């Protein structure tokens, strides 16, 4: 059980190959996933399976497929795919799906993201632990072995992404995309070749050893190549995708990064222009500007815990048209409530065309506060620290939706426990950088 415990995370499976995750482990997980979805939704007969460009997929994917078919279910193999393309397959084909990827993790890692039919989420609180327990127990083959067929879905996926905008309304733009040798090298050209843009891709080769830089665009160091090229070429926009290409981070024409909160606000404005009065979800570490802008544009802001399973559930409950996370995940109702960096990107392009101004101008009304970024602190007793900090701000607005959120009017912060490490994650926002620094020091002093 210990081996499976180490690789099953809050939202997916992830571990070092081959020390933690190998063919035997993946065969057991494949069988467990098949049994789980068959019991969860009787009538499910097939599972879609895709994978990213990591070399270990050559060994792990066939073993997983063998586990699935050992339980009598068929497999539709869609081959190389971004994570959002696999979610699209789960929705379009109305079947559960699994994608082999370790997202932004280094080359020695691999993992699996899974979903129910229709791209409904599977996380720690919605089936992932049951799959872990089945895999650890081990399942014998049952009945007739399932079959394996192949299906190419890249063109269908590109058509779907472009269905979110009026492509004829876009203006000619020069765009640089850094796909970091990840799956963006496959899906980005499939979409942008159909648009009036001059596209340059940095590191387009699919290479899971990541020879140029890590595919982790939330780290500013991994944006440097993109920023340099945007300046050199005079590009209108820079895009940085993570390894499985489900997340995107933007830099404007001045090579200045655009935060996930800011992107959420801009996309929300675009979606509300098409769906007046709709609900829009934001997670609780997004800038306070996000719910302000949603309300100003006539929408209903809905606050969520951090994590895709919570956002997707809220989208189902509220009918929200869009949801955004500060971490660069953007969810769309008409994308089976799944996230897609590519869909967010084309919505941004449409907003740029509609506004007639560069991104450095478009962003200004959406930037209202200064943020600390996420600051991780190792603590021995997470709950004791949370209680101590909460007690210090007893007169403020406090909630425990996800960790501890304290709102003091002109500044606020959230302090959340890590799911996997003895850490507390601090996100703080205030009107100025000076105030951010002062308040961060104040909160950190209480944590010690």
C-alpha positions in Angstrom: 0.0 0.0 0.0 2.9 2.4 0.8 4.0 2.5 -2.9 0.6 3.5 -4.1 0.2 6.0 -1.2 3.3 7.8 -2.4 2.1 8.4 -6.0 -1.6 9.1 -5.5 -1.9 12.9 -5.0 -4.9 15.1 -4.5 -5.9 15.3 -8.1 -3.8 12.8 -10.0 -1.1 10.2 -9.9 2.5 11.2 -10.1 5.9 9.7 -9.4 9.5 9.1 -10.5 10.0 6.5 -13.2 10.8 3.7 -12.7 11.4 3.9 -8.9 7.8 4.8 -8.0 5.8 4.3 -11.1 6.6 1.4 -13.5 4.8 -1.0 -15.9 3.6 -3.3 -13.1 2.1 -0.3 -11.1 0.4 1.1 -14.2 -1.1 -2.3 -15.1 -2.6 -2.4 -11.7 -3.9 1.1 -11.9 -5.4 0.5 -15.4 -7.3 -2.5 -14.1 -8.5 -0.5 -11.0 -9.6 2.4 -13.2 -11.5 0.1 -15.4 -13.2 -1.6 -12.5 -14.0 1.8 -10.8 -15.6 3.4 -13.9 -17.6 0.2 -14.8 -19.0 0.1 -11.2 -19.5 3.9 -11.1 -21.5 4.1 -14.3 -22.8 0.8 -15.5 -22.9 0.7 -19.3 -19.4 2.2 -19.7 -17.7 0.0 -22.2 -14.6 2.0 -23.3 -11.9 4.2 -22.0 -10.0 6.8 -24.0 -6.2 6.9 -23.3 -3.7 9.5 -24.4 -0.1 10.4 -23.4 2.4 13.2 -23.6 5.9 13.1 -25.0 7.8 11.6 -22.0 9.9 8.6 -23.1 8.6 6.5 -20.2 5.2 6.5 -21.8 6.5 3.8 -24.2 6.6 1.4 -21.3 3.8 2.7 -19.1 0.9 3.3 -21.5 0.8 -0.3 -22.9 0.9 -1.7 -19.4 -2.0 0.6 -18.4 -4.0 -0.4 -21.5 -3.4 -4.1 -20.7 -4.8 -3.5 -17.2 -7.9 -1.8 -18.6 -8.6 -4.6 -21.2 -8.0 -7.3 -18.5 -11.3 -6.1 -17.0 -13.2 -6.5 -20.2 -13.3 -2.8 -21.2 -12.2 -1.6 -24.6 -9.6 1.2 -25.1 -9.7 4.0 -27.6 -6.1 5.1 -28.0 -5.7 8.7 -29.1 -1.9 8.7 -28.9 0.1 11.8 -28.3 -2.2 14.4 -26.8 -2.3 17.4 -24.5 -4.3 17.0 -21.3 -7.1 19.3 -22.5 -7.3 17.2 -25.7 -7.9 14.1 -23.7 -10.6 15.9 -21.6 -12.2 16.9 -24.9 -12.1 13.2 -26.0 -13.8 12.2 -22.8 -16.5 14.7 -23.5 -16.9 14.2 -27.3 -16.8 10.4 -27.1 -18.8 10.3 -23.8 -16.4 7.9 -22.1 -13.9 8.0 -19.2 -10.4 8.9 -20.1 -6.8 8.8 -18.8 -3.8 10.8 -20.0 -0.2 9.9 -19.1 1.6 13.1 -18.1 3.5 14.6 -15.2 2.6 18.1 -16.4 5.4 20.6 -15.4 7.4 18.1 -13.4 11.0 17.2 -14.4 11.8 14.6 -17.0 12.2 11.7 -14.5 8.5 11.9 -13.5 5.4 10.5 -15.1 1.9 10.2 -14.0 -1.8 9.8 -14.9 -4.7 12.2 -14.9 -8.1 10.5 -15.0 -11.7 11.6 -15.5 -15.2 10.1 -15.8 -17.3 10.1 -19.0 -18.0 13.6 -20.1 -14.8 14.8 -18.5 -16.3 14.8 -15.0 -13.5 15.0 -12.5 -11.8 12.3 -10.4 -9.9 13.6 -7.4 -9.1 12.6 -3.9 -12.6 13.2 -2.7 -14.3 11.9 -5.9 -12.9 8.4 -6.6 -9.1 8.6 -6.7 -8.6 7.0 -3.3 -11.0 4.2 -4.3 -8.9 3.6 -7.4 -5.8 3.6 -5.3 -7.2 0.9 -3.0 -8.3 -1.3 -5.9 -4.9 -1.0 -7.5 -3.1 -1.9 -4.2 -5.4 -4.9 -3.7 -4.8 -6.2 -7.2 -7.5 -7.4 -9.6 -7.6 -10.7 -11.5 -8.6 -10.6 -15.2 -12.3 -11.1 -15.8 -14.3 -12.4 -18.8 -13.3 -11.6 -22.3 -10.3 -9.3 -22.8 -11.2 -5.8 -24.2 -10.1 -4.6 -27.6 -7.9 -1.6 -28.5 -8.6 0.8 -31.4 -7.0 4.1 -32.5 -8.6 7.4 -33.1 -7.0 10.6 -34.2 -8.7 13.7 -32.6 -6.3 16.6 -33.3 -8.4 18.2 -36.0 -11.7 17.7 -34.0 -10.0 19.3 -31.0 -8.7 22.3 -33.0 -12.2 22.8 -34.5 -13.6 22.7 -30.9 -11.2 25.3 -29.6 -12.0 27.7 -32.4 -15.7 27.3 -31.9 -15.4 29.6 -28.9 -14.6 32.7 -31.0 -15.3 34.4 -34.3 -12.0 33.8 -36.1 -12.9 36.2 -38.9 -13.0 39.1 -36.3 -9.4 38.6 -35.3 -6.7 41.1 -36.5 -3.3 40.1 -37.9 -0.9 39.6 -35.0 2.6 38.3 -34.4 2.7 35.7 -31.6 5.6 33.8 -30.0 4.7 30.6 -28.2 7.2 28.8 -26.0 5.9 25.2 -25.8 9.1 24.1 -23.9 9.4 20.8 -25.8 5.9 19.8 -24.4 2.6 18.9 -26.0 2.0 22.5 -27.1 4.3 21.7 -30.0 1.5 19.4 -31.3 -1.7 21.3 -30.4 -0.7 25.0 -30.8 0.1 24.8 -34.5 -3.1 22.8 -35.1 -5.1 25.8 -33.8 -3.1 28.8 -34.9 -2.6 27.6 -38.5 -6.3 28.4 -39.0 -6.0 32.0 -37.6 -4.7 35.2 -39.1 -1.5 35.2 -37.0 2.2 35.0 -37.7 3.3 32.3 -35.2 6.8 31.5 -34.1 7.2 28.5 -31.7 10.2 28.2 -29.4 11.3 24.7 -28.6 8.5 23.0 -30.7 10.1 19.6 -30.7 8.3 17.0 -28.6 11.0 16.0 -26.2 10.2 14.8 -22.7 13.8 15.2 -21.5 13.2 19.0 -21.7 16.6 20.0 -23.1 16.0 23.7 -23.1 14.2 24.7 -19.9 11.6 23.1 -17.6 8.0 23.2 -18.9 6.9 25.1 -15.8 5.8 28.6 -16.8 4.6 29.7 -13.4 8.3 30.0 -12.5 9.5 33.4 -13.8 12.9 32.0 -14.8 11.2 29.8 -17.4 9.7 32.9 -19.1 13.0 34.5 -19.9 13.5 32.9 -23.3 9.9 33.9 -24.3 10.3 37.5 -23.0 13.6 37.9 -24.9 12.1 36.7 -28.2 9.0 38.9 -27.8 11.3 41.9 -27.4 13.6 40.9 -30.3 10.7 40.3 -32.8 8.3 43.0 -31.7 5.6 40.4 -31.1 2.1 41.4 -30.0 1.8 38.5 -27.5 3.9 35.8 -25.9 2.4 32.4 -24.7 4.1 30.0 -22.4 2.6 26.5 -22.1 3.4 23.9 -19.5 4.4 20.3 -20.4 0.9 18.9 -21.0 -0.3 22.2 -22.5 -3.4 22.5 -20.4 -2.1 25.7 -18.8 -0.9 28.9 -20.4 0.8 32.1 -19.1 0.9 35.3 -21.2 3.4 38.1 -21.6 2.4 41.3 -23.3 4.1 43.1 -26.2 6.4 44.8 -23.7 7.4 41.3 -22.4 5.7 41.9 -19.1 4.1 38.8 -17.5 0.3 38.6 -17.1 -0.8 36.8 -13.9 -3.3 34.0 -13.9 -5.7 36.3 -12.0 -5.4 39.0 -14.6 -5.9 36.5 -17.4 -9.0 35.2 -15.5 -10.4 38.7 -15.4 -9.8 39.4 -19.1 -11.3 36.1 -20.2 -14.2 36.6 -17.8 -15.0 39.9 -19.4 -14.9 38.3 -22.9 -17.2 35.5 -21.8 -19.7 37.8 -20.1 -19.9 39.9 -23.3 -21.2 36.8 -25.0 -23.2 35.5 -22.1 -24.6 38.5 -20.2 -25.5 37.9 -16.6 -23.8 34.5 -16.4 -22.0 33.2 -13.3 -18.2 33.0 -13.3 -16.1 31.1 -10.8 -12.8 32.2 -9.4 -10.8 30.4 -6.8 -10.1 32.2 -3.5 -6.5 33.1 -4.1 -7.4 35.1 -7.3 -7.0 38.8 -7.0 -9.9 40.7 -5.4 -10.1 42.5 -8.8 -11.6 39.3 -10.4 -14.9 39.3 -8.5 -15.1 43.1 -8.8 -14.7 42.9 -12.6 -17.2 40.0 -12.9 -19.8 42.1 -11.0 -19.0 45.3 -12.9 -19.6 43.4 -16.2 -23.0 42.2 -15.1 -22.0 38.7 -14.0 -22.3 36.8 -10.8 -18.9 35.9 -9.1 -18.8 32.6 -7.4 -15.9 31.9 -5.0 -14.3 28.4 -5.0 -11.8 26.3 -3.2 -8.5 25.8 -5.0 -8.5 22.7 -7.3 -10.1 21.5 -10.5 -12.6 19.1 -8.9 -14.1 21.9 -6.7 -14.4 24.3 -9.7 -15.9 21.7 -12.0 -18.4 20.7 -9.3 -19.4 24.3 -8.8 -19.7 24.8 -12.5 -22.1 21.9 -12.6 -24.2 23.3 -9.7 -24.3 26.9 -10.9 -24.2 26.6 -14.7 -21.2 29.0 -14.6 -20.0 29.8 -18.1 -16.3 30.1 -17.1 -14.0 29.5 -14.2 -10.4 30.7 -13.5 -7.6 29.9 -11.2 -4.5 32.0 -10.4 -2.4 29.0 -11.3 -3.2 29.3 -15.0 -6.1 26.8 -15.3 -9.2 28.2 -17.2 -12.4 26.2 -17.3 -15.2 26.5 -19.8 -18.8 25.3 -19.5 -18.9 24.4 -23.2 -15.7 22.5 -22.9 -17.4 19.9 -20.7 -16.5 22.1 -17.8 -12.8 21.2 -18.3 -9.8 23.5 -18.4 -7.9 24.5 -21.6 -5.1 27.0 -22.0 -5.7 27.1 -25.7 -9.4 28.1 -25.4 -8.4 30.9 -23.0 -5.8 32.0 -25.5 -8.1 32.4 -28.4 -10.6 34.2 -26.2 -7.8 36.7 -25.3 -7.0 37.1 -29.0 -10.7 38.0 -29.6 -10.7 40.5 -26.8 -7.5 42.1 -28.2 -9.2 42.4 -31.6 -12.4 43.8 -30.1 -10.5 46.4 -28.0 -8.2 47.6 -30.8 -5.4 48.2 -28.2 -2.3 46.2 -27.3 -2.3 43.9 -24.3 -0.3 46.3 -22.2 -3.2 48.8 -22.5 -6.0 46.2 -22.4 -4.7 44.9 -19.0 -4.6 48.3 -17.2 -8.2 48.5 -16.0 -8.0 44.9 -14.7 -4.8 45.5 -12.6 -5.9 47.1 -9.3 -3.8 45.6 -6.6 -0.3 44.2 -5.9 0.2 40.6 -4.9 2.8 38.7 -3.0 2.8 35.6 -5.1 2.6 32.3 -3.3 5.0 32.0 -0.4 5.6 28.6 1.1 6.7 28.2 4.7 7.6 24.8 6.4 5.7 24.4 9.7 5.5 21.5 12.1 1.8 21.9 13.0 -0.3 23.4 10.2 -3.5 23.6 12.2 -1.9 25.2 15.2 -0.3 27.9 13.0 -3.6 28.6 11.2 -5.4 28.9 14.6 -2.8 31.3 16.0 -2.9 33.5 12.9 -6.7 33.5 12.9 -6.7 34.5 16.6 -4.5 37.5 15.8 -7.0 38.9 13.4 -10.1 38.2 15.4 -11.8 41.5 14.4 -11.4 40.9 10.6 -13.5 39.1 8.1 -12.5 35.4 8.4 -13.5 32.3 6.6 -12.3 28.7 6.4 -13.5 27.7 3.0 -9.9 26.6 2.1 -7.4 27.1 4.8 -7.7 30.5 6.4 -8.8 33.7 4.5 -8.6 37.0 6.4 -10.0 40.2 4.8 -9.0 43.4 6.4 -10.6 45.7 3.8 -7.7 47.3 2.0 -5.6 44.1 2.2 -6.3 40.4 2.6 -4.5 37.1 2.6 -5.1 33.4 2.4 -3.1 30.8 4.2 -3.6 27.2 3.0 -2.0 23.9 4.0 -0.3 21.9 1.3 -1.9 18.5 0.6 1.4 16.7 0.3 4.0 18.5 2.3 4.3 20.2 5.8 3.9 23.6 4.2 1.5 26.6 4.5 1.0 28.6 1.3 0.5 32.3 1.8 -1.1 34.5 -0.8 -1.5 38.2 0.1 -2.8 41.3 -1.7 -2.6 45.0 -0.9 -2.8 48.3 -2.8 1.0 48.8 -3.1 4.2 46.7 -3.1 5.4 48.4 0.1 2.2 47.4 1.9 2.5 43.9 0.5 6.0 43.5 1.9 5.0 44.9 5.3 1.9 42.8 5.6 3.8 39.6 4.5 6.4 40.2 7.2 3.5 40.7 9.7 1.8 37.5 8.9 5.1 35.5 8.7 6.0 36.8 12.2 2.8 35.3 13.5 3.5 32.0 11.8 6.9 31.5 13.6 
